[in-house]
Amino acid sequence: MTAMSAGPKRHGRKVVIGTVLALIGVPAILVPIEAARFYVRNRSNGSIVSSGQEREYLLHVPNSYDSTTPTPLVISMHGGAMWGAAQRETSRWNQVAEEHGFIVVYPSGTEFPRMWHAVRPGPGLTADVRFISELIDTLGSEYNIDPARIYADGISNGGGMAFVLSCTLSDRIAAVGMVASAQFLPWSWCTDQRAVPMIAFHGTADRLAPYRGGLSWVSPDRFADITRWAANWAQRNRCTANPVESLVAADVTRLEYRDCASDAAVILYTVVGGGHTWPGGMPLPEWFAGSTSNSIDATSRMWAFFREHPLGQTQSTAPQN
């Protein structure tokens, strides 16, 4: 990116940040200070050029990282109109990464507001897939990444992108996770037949990506019914037809499809009354996103699931995640 093209982009970002801070009641004299703090907290720390475009990411390497030891990588993708640092704060993946010793990266979508092209096939979707693949290559050249333990997850639009990666990079992505997932692409689009382990979390009171599917104000396209979506994934993984349901908490049920090909389990957590939020993560504004349940920690459970599903290996028993 040239200095000429970068200048207006930075100026536009400052204007947006300043306007938002002013609208939420920050005194005018403090707007420049708060805008600077916001930028420092939310900036990316890496970028690559992919498909002729600069693509940003935010990387966290745990303090325990040892370059002589193959290390797992988690790719965590933000929702529409969000960004890498917002996903970091919402999911709290960094804390789990420090506890268990893996690398986590938060890539950013494109355009303004930021998004992933996971709604329909096209050049944008192809470019997003290429970016994630090249990001894996880049990080693999800089760190000792274990190729059998690369995972992808996301919230909302980022969850839709996790599905895309399970269909296009299943030879590299061992398992995927989804929270409040926005799914639009038909199953017929996904021609990759590899059984990809999947764990999902979704609230019944999600007004943005409705649990039972249909339309919402955020998109003219119809959302998938989440229970049907999970059943389709189980069919893809050649699991037995009758899932096992259990009560995890007063407001959380767990649906597990078992006896899947390559032990590629499919698990759906349903949060009764939960909104478009990350269970156990940073609460989003309730007036907008709905309720955030703290009955379970989606990130910790997701990591436990990932850890049990490396690429190219089978597990003797189904994990209780």
C-alpha positions in Angstrom: 0.0 0.0 0.0 1.4 3.4 -1.0 1.6 6.3 1.4 -1.0 8.2 -0.8 -3.6 5.4 -0.5 -2.9 4.7 3.2 -3.5 8.4 4.3 -7.2 8.7 3.4 -7.8 5.2 4.9 -6.3 6.2 8.3 -8.1 9.5 8.2 -11.4 7.8 7.5 -10.8 5.4 10.4 -10.1 8.3 12.8 -13.3 10.1 11.7 -15.4 6.9 12.3 -13.8 6.3 15.7 -14.2 9.9 16.8 -17.8 10.0 15.7 -18.7 6.8 17.6 -17.0 8.1 20.7 -18.8 11.4 20.5 -22.2 9.7 20.0 -21.8 7.6 23.1 -21.1 10.6 25.2 -17.4 11.0 25.5 -16.6 14.7 26.1 -15.3 16.4 23.0 -12.0 17.3 24.6 -11.3 13.6 25.3 -12.3 12.3 21.9 -8.8 12.4 20.4 -7.3 10.7 23.4 -10.0 8.0 23.5 -9.7 7.5 19.7 -5.9 7.0 20.1 -6.5 4.4 22.9 -9.1 2.7 20.8 -6.7 2.4 17.9 -3.9 1.0 20.0 -6.2 -1.6 21.6 -7.7 -2.7 18.3 -5.0 -2.5 15.7 -3.7 -5.6 14.0 -0.1 -6.7 14.3 0.5 -8.5 11.0 -0.5 -8.3 7.4 0.2 -10.2 4.1 -0.7 -9.4 0.5 -3.2 -11.9 -0.8 -5.0 -11.7 -4.1 -3.3 -8.4 -4.6 -4.8 -6.9 -1.5 -3.3 -6.2 1.9 -5.0 -8.5 4.5 -4.6 -7.9 8.2 -4.5 -10.3 11.2 -3.9 -10.1 15.0 -1.6 -12.8 16.3 -1.1 -14.1 19.8 1.8 -16.4 20.7 1.7 -17.8 24.2 4.6 -17.1 26.6 5.2 -20.9 26.7 5.9 -21.2 23.0 8.9 -23.4 22.2 10.2 -23.3 18.7 11.3 -26.9 19.0 7.8 -28.2 19.7 5.1 -28.4 17.0 2.3 -26.1 18.3 -1.4 -26.1 17.5 -3.0 -23.1 15.7 -6.5 -21.7 16.2 -7.9 -19.4 13.5 -10.7 -17.4 15.1 -12.8 -15.2 12.8 -14.9 -12.2 13.7 -18.5 -11.5 12.8 -19.8 -9.0 10.3 -18.9 -5.4 11.0 -16.3 -6.5 13.6 -12.6 -6.9 13.5 -9.8 -9.1 14.9 -9.4 -7.4 18.3 -13.1 -7.5 18.8 -13.1 -11.2 18.3 -10.2 -11.6 20.7 -12.1 -9.7 23.4 -15.4 -11.5 22.7 -14.0 -15.0 22.6 -11.2 -14.7 25.1 -9.2 -17.2 23.2 -5.9 -15.6 24.4 -6.5 -16.8 28.0 -7.1 -20.4 26.8 -4.1 -20.2 24.5 -1.9 -19.2 27.4 -3.3 -22.0 29.6 -2.8 -24.7 27.0 0.1 -23.4 25.0 -1.2 -22.9 21.4 -1.1 -20.0 19.0 -4.2 -18.1 18.0 -4.7 -15.7 15.1 -7.6 -13.4 14.4 -7.7 -12.6 10.7 -9.8 -9.7 9.4 -12.3 -9.7 6.6 -12.4 -7.0 3.9 -14.3 -3.9 3.0 -16.0 -1.5 5.5 -17.6 -2.7 7.6 -15.4 -5.8 7.7 -17.0 -9.0 6.5 -16.3 -12.5 5.2 -17.8 -13.4 1.8 -19.5 -16.5 3.1 -23.0 -15.8 1.8 -22.7 -16.9 -1.8 -20.0 -18.2 -4.2 -17.9 -15.6 -6.0 -14.5 -13.9 -6.3 -14.7 -12.5 -2.7 -15.2 -16.0 -1.2 -12.4 -17.4 -3.3 -10.1 -14.6 -2.1 -11.0 -15.1 1.5 -10.2 -18.8 1.3 -6.9 -18.0 -0.4 -6.1 -15.5 2.3 -6.6 -18.1 5.1 -4.5 -20.6 3.3 -1.7 -18.2 2.7 -2.0 -17.0 6.3 -1.4 -20.6 7.4 1.6 -20.8 5.1 3.0 -17.5 6.5 2.6 -18.5 10.1 4.0 -21.9 9.3 7.2 -20.3 8.0 7.6 -18.2 11.1 6.5 -20.6 13.8 6.6 -24.4 14.4 2.9 -25.0 13.6 1.7 -28.6 13.9 0.0 -29.3 10.5 -2.3 -31.9 12.1 -3.7 -29.4 14.7 -4.9 -26.4 12.8 -8.5 -25.4 13.7 -10.9 -22.7 12.6 -13.8 -21.1 14.4 -15.9 -17.9 14.2 -19.0 -16.1 15.4 -21.9 -15.1 13.1 -20.5 -14.2 9.7 -17.2 -15.8 10.9 -19.0 -19.0 11.7 -20.2 -19.0 8.1 -16.6 -18.7 7.0 -15.7 -21.6 9.2 -18.1 -23.7 7.2 -16.6 -22.5 4.0 -13.1 -23.6 5.2 -14.4 -27.0 6.2 -15.5 -27.4 2.5 -12.4 -25.9 0.9 -9.5 -26.5 3.2 -10.5 -29.7 4.9 -7.0 -31.1 4.0 -5.6 -28.4 6.4 -8.3 -27.6 8.9 -8.7 -30.4 11.4 -12.0 -29.3 13.0 -14.2 -26.3 13.2 -16.3 -24.4 15.8 -19.2 -22.0 15.4 -21.0 -19.6 17.7 -24.2 -17.8 16.7 -23.4 -19.0 13.2 -24.8 -17.2 10.1 -25.2 -19.9 7.5 -26.5 -19.1 4.0 -24.6 -21.4 1.5 -26.6 -24.5 0.6 -25.1 -27.9 1.4 -25.0 -28.8 -2.2 -22.2 -26.2 -2.6 -20.0 -28.2 -0.2 -18.6 -30.9 -2.4 -15.8 -31.9 -0.1 -16.8 -35.3 1.4 -14.2 -35.4 4.2 -15.8 -35.9 7.6 -14.9 -32.7 9.5 -15.5 -32.6 13.2 -17.8 -29.7 14.2 -18.9 -28.1 17.5 -21.5 -25.3 17.5 -23.2 -23.0 20.1 -26.4 -21.1 19.4 -29.0 -19.2 21.4 -32.8 -19.7 20.9 -33.4 -16.0 21.3 -30.9 -15.0 18.7 -32.6 -12.2 16.8 -29.8 -11.6 14.2 -29.2 -15.3 13.1 -32.5 -16.9 14.2 -32.1 -20.4 15.7 -35.0 -21.7 13.7 -33.8 -20.0 10.5 -35.6 -17.6 8.3 -35.2 -13.9 7.8 -33.9 -11.2 10.1 -33.2 -7.5 9.6 -29.4 -8.0 9.1 -29.7 -9.8 5.7 -32.1 -10.2 2.8 -31.0 -13.9 2.6 -32.6 -16.7 4.6 -30.7 -18.1 7.5 -30.4 -21.9 8.0 -32.3 -23.6 10.7 -29.5 -24.5 13.2 -30.9 -27.9 14.3 -31.4 -28.9 10.6 -27.9 -27.6 9.8 -26.3 -29.7 12.5 -28.3 -32.8 11.2 -27.0 -32.1 7.7 -23.4 -31.9 9.0 -23.9 -35.2 10.8 -25.2 -36.7 7.6 -22.0 -35.3 5.9 -19.9 -37.0 8.6 -21.9 -40.3 8.2 -23.0 -40.3 11.8 -25.8 -42.4 13.2 -29.2 -40.8 12.7 -30.3 -40.5 16.4 -28.3 -37.9 18.4 -27.9 -38.1 22.1 -29.3 -35.2 24.0 -28.2 -34.2 27.5 -28.8 -31.3 29.9 -25.5 -29.4 30.6 -27.0 -26.5 32.6 -30.4 -25.1 33.4 -30.3 -23.1 30.2 -28.1 -25.3 28.0 -28.6 -28.6 26.2 -26.1 -30.7 24.3 -26.9 -32.6 21.2 -24.2 -35.1 20.0 -24.2 -37.2 16.9 -22.0 -40.3 17.4 -20.5 -43.2 15.5 -19.4 -40.8 12.8 -16.8 -41.5 10.0 -13.3 -41.1 11.4 -14.9 -40.3 14.8 -15.7 -36.8 13.4 -18.3 -35.9 16.0 -20.9 -33.3 15.5 -22.0 -31.4 18.7 -24.6 -28.7 19.1 -25.0 -26.7 22.3 -28.4 -24.9 22.5 -28.6 -22.0 24.9 -32.2 -21.4 25.9 -32.8 -17.6 25.8 -29.3 -16.9 24.6 -28.8 -14.1 22.1 -26.3 -13.4 19.3 -23.5 -13.8 21.8 -20.5 -15.9 22.8 -21.4 -18.1 25.9 -18.9 -17.4 28.6 -17.3 -14.6 26.6 -17.4 -10.9 26.8 -21.0 -9.8 26.9 -22.1 -7.7 23.9 -24.6 -4.9 24.4 -27.8 -6.7 25.4 -30.1 -4.3 23.7 -28.5 -5.2 20.4 -27.2 -8.8 20.7 -29.4 -10.3 23.5 -28.4 -12.2 26.6 -25.0 -13.8 27.1 -25.0 -17.0 29.1 -22.3 -17.8 31.6 -23.5 -21.3 32.2 -20.8 -22.7 29.9 -17.6 -21.4 28.4 -17.8 -21.9 24.7 -14.1 -21.3 24.2 -12.9 -23.8 26.7 -15.3 -26.4 25.4 -14.3 -25.7 21.9 -10.6 -26.1 22.7 -11.3 -29.5 24.4 -13.1 -30.6 21.3 -10.4 -29.4 19.0 -7.7 -31.1 21.1 -9.5 -34.5 20.7 -9.7 -34.1 16.9 -6.3 -33.8 15.1 -6.2 -34.1 11.4 -5.7 -37.6 10.0 -6.2 -39.4 13.3 -9.1 -41.1 14.9 -10.2 -41.2 18.5 -11.2 -44.4 20.3 -13.9 -42.6 22.4 -16.2 -39.7 21.9 -15.0 -36.6 23.9 -17.4 -35.1 26.4 -17.0 -31.4 25.4 
